[in-house]
């Protein structure tokens, strides 16, 4: 078991990804706690918010892979493609899915207050704004450069 742990911790690309994710999620928790003046355990594993943990992690991973294997290597190209898809998904598809959940929740409230039905609310905070994704990218870049 300890040999497996040592293998993972010795992998700079993996550690860069992990630390960037932890830093971004930590920033998100700190900002949320100050903003709402309370701690919410859902922030430990929740999606959405500033900065994007997804953006931070994949950016740190891609930059570390580029620094280790060269920016002209095929594996760096794969990492960048993965990063671009993740960034697009984080601010595009997931964001608009969250907006759709807001509209559906409003419809459910309207129906409920008219005494028709009450349904479980949908999760609204799924994706990120472009600014949240950019902040995540910056966290990822800083992490990868710092761990170099």
QUICORRA-V921318 format. One line per field, one symbol per residue. ss: DSSP state (a for helix, b for strand, c for the rest). burial: 1 if it has 16 or more other C-alpha atoms within 10 Angstrom, else 0. A space follows every 10 residues. Layout:
BEGIN
ss->???
burial->???
END
This chain:
BEGIN
ss->caaaaaaaaa caaaaaaaaa aaaaaaaaaa aaaaaacccc aaaacccccc ccaaaaaaaa aaaaaaaaac cccaaaaaaa aaaaaaaaaa acaaaaaaaa aaaaaaaaaa aaaccccccc ccccccccca aaaaaaaaaa aaaaaaac
burial->0000000000 0111111111 1111111110 0100000000 0010001111 1111111111 1111110000 1000011011 0010011111 1001110110 1100100110 0000000000 0001111111 0111111111 11110000
END
